């Protein structure tokens, strides 16, 4: 669910709140970030390479007055009136969720927490205008502003769809008499209960689960080297089992075309599945397939 929502870019409109002066962090990226997630052939064609289209556009990114140094010491206190004004502007421009990622917040999370308190005070949960507020210090309390911010943005982008789908699944299981825990496979290869799993951890969990299953079947059949193919309605996923071990963990974890700070097993996905929609590009005249999809009911197999 998470991977499909991301491939099709069907997440909610989000707003990003960061430290004033650092509003362009996710757009600048990290050095060669423009090449992240591109095939080798496209990375070599530097003249035509394109940066990924951001999940949060620049006009939905604001900086609030505050500053913490690299030791977690407050240099400038949080300007609460500035926060209230900036939040009001984001909501007026259609934000359905807010991501808060302030400088060095993994060392001093109090400013991020105070931003959330201010939002809740102005737009309490009992109001229709309330919005979820996701803090980077809660999702990924580690250094590296770019990876921490992008991990938090992806978590917020995927959270609503997963919450709705998994809530419906849980209700149906309870209705049918199931009383056990509901577990989710993580991209790292581990798993946890739904209530203890963040949305971003589940991204690519399906292909990873298939990869672990393929390694098990391979051992039963005496096969050490396998290629796993997972054809879905929206994506086609690939994984490798080498020497009986399912894929290594990525040294630089990526989700789509963004570097993140969570552990991920190595699988690859393309936005072309059994339900992918074909169309003619008006500019080039070429036929393109995906990433838009009609889904599949039942599956494309």
Secondary structure in CASP SS format (residue, H / E / C, confidence):
PFRMAT SS
TARGET T0000
AUTHOR 0000-0000-0000
METHOD secondary structure of the structure
MODEL  1
X C 1.00
X H 1.00
X H 1.00
X H 1.00
X H 1.00
X H 1.00
X H 1.00
X C 1.00
X C 1.00
X C 1.00
X C 1.00
X C 1.00
X C 1.00
X E 1.00
X E 1.00
X E 1.00
X E 1.00
X E 1.00
X E 1.00
X C 1.00
X C 1.00
X C 1.00
X C 1.00
X C 1.00
X H 1.00
X H 1.00
X H 1.00
X H 1.00
X C 1.00
X C 1.00
X C 1.00
X H 1.00
X H 1.00
X H 1.00
X H 1.00
X C 1.00
X C 1.00
X C 1.00
X C 1.00
X H 1.00
X H 1.00
X H 1.00
X H 1.00
X H 1.00
X C 1.00
X C 1.00
X C 1.00
X C 1.00
X C 1.00
X C 1.00
X C 1.00
X C 1.00
X C 1.00
X C 1.00
X C 1.00
X C 1.00
X C 1.00
X H 1.00
X H 1.00
X H 1.00
X E 1.00
X E 1.00
X E 1.00
X E 1.00
X C 1.00
X C 1.00
X E 1.00
X E 1.00
X C 1.00
X C 1.00
X C 1.00
X C 1.00
X C 1.00
X E 1.00
X E 1.00
X E 1.00
X C 1.00
X C 1.00
X C 1.00
X H 1.00
X H 1.00
X H 1.00
X H 1.00
X H 1.00
X H 1.00
X H 1.00
X H 1.00
X H 1.00
X H 1.00
X H 1.00
X H 1.00
X H 1.00
X C 1.00
X C 1.00
X C 1.00
X C 1.00
X E 1.00
X E 1.00
X E 1.00
X E 1.00
X E 1.00
X C 1.00
X C 1.00
X C 1.00
X C 1.00
X C 1.00
X C 1.00
X C 1.00
X C 1.00
X H 1.00
X H 1.00
X H 1.00
X H 1.00
X H 1.00
X H 1.00
X H 1.00
X H 1.00
X H 1.00
X H 1.00
X H 1.00
X H 1.00
X H 1.00
X C 1.00
X C 1.00
X C 1.00
X C 1.00
X C 1.00
X C 1.00
X C 1.00
X C 1.00
X C 1.00
X E 1.00
X E 1.00
X E 1.00
X E 1.00
X H 1.00
X H 1.00
X H 1.00
X H 1.00
X C 1.00
X C 1.00
X C 1.00
X C 1.00
X C 1.00
X H 1.00
X H 1.00
X H 1.00
X H 1.00
X H 1.00
X H 1.00
X H 1.00
X H 1.00
X H 1.00
X H 1.00
X H 1.00
X H 1.00
X H 1.00
X H 1.00
X H 1.00
X H 1.00
X H 1.00
X H 1.00
X H 1.00
X H 1.00
X H 1.00
X H 1.00
X H 1.00
X H 1.00
X H 1.00
X H 1.00
X H 1.00
X H 1.00
X H 1.00
X H 1.00
X H 1.00
X C 1.00
X C 1.00
X C 1.00
X C 1.00
X C 1.00
X C 1.00
X C 1.00
X E 1.00
X E 1.00
X E 1.00
X C 1.00
X C 1.00
X C 1.00
X C 1.00
X C 1.00
X E 1.00
X E 1.00
X E 1.00
X H 1.00
X H 1.00
X H 1.00
X C 1.00
X C 1.00
X H 1.00
X H 1.00
X H 1.00
X H 1.00
X C 1.00
X C 1.00
X H 1.00
X H 1.00
X H 1.00
X H 1.00
X H 1.00
X H 1.00
X H 1.00
X H 1.00
X H 1.00
X H 1.00
X H 1.00
X H 1.00
X H 1.00
X H 1.00
X H 1.00
X H 1.00
X H 1.00
X C 1.00
X C 1.00
X C 1.00
X C 1.00
X E 1.00
X E 1.00
X E 1.00
X E 1.00
X E 1.00
X E 1.00
X C 1.00
X C 1.00
X C 1.00
X C 1.00
X E 1.00
X E 1.00
X E 1.00
X E 1.00
X E 1.00
X E 1.00
X E 1.00
X C 1.00
X C 1.00
X E 1.00
X E 1.00
X C 1.00
X C 1.00
X E 1.00
X C 1.00
X C 1.00
X C 1.00
X C 1.00
X E 1.00
X E 1.00
X C 1.00
X C 1.00
X E 1.00
X E 1.00
X C 1.00
X C 1.00
X C 1.00
X C 1.00
X C 1.00
X E 1.00
X C 1.00
X E 1.00
X E 1.00
X E 1.00
X E 1.00
X C 1.00
X C 1.00
X C 1.00
X C 1.00
X C 1.00
X E 1.00
X E 1.00
X E 1.00
X E 1.00
X E 1.00
X C 1.00
X C 1.00
X C 1.00
X C 1.00
X C 1.00
X C 1.00
X E 1.00
X E 1.00
X E 1.00
X E 1.00
X E 1.00
X E 1.00
X E 1.00
X C 1.00
X C 1.00
X C 1.00
X C 1.00
X C 1.00
X C 1.00
X C 1.00
X C 1.00
END
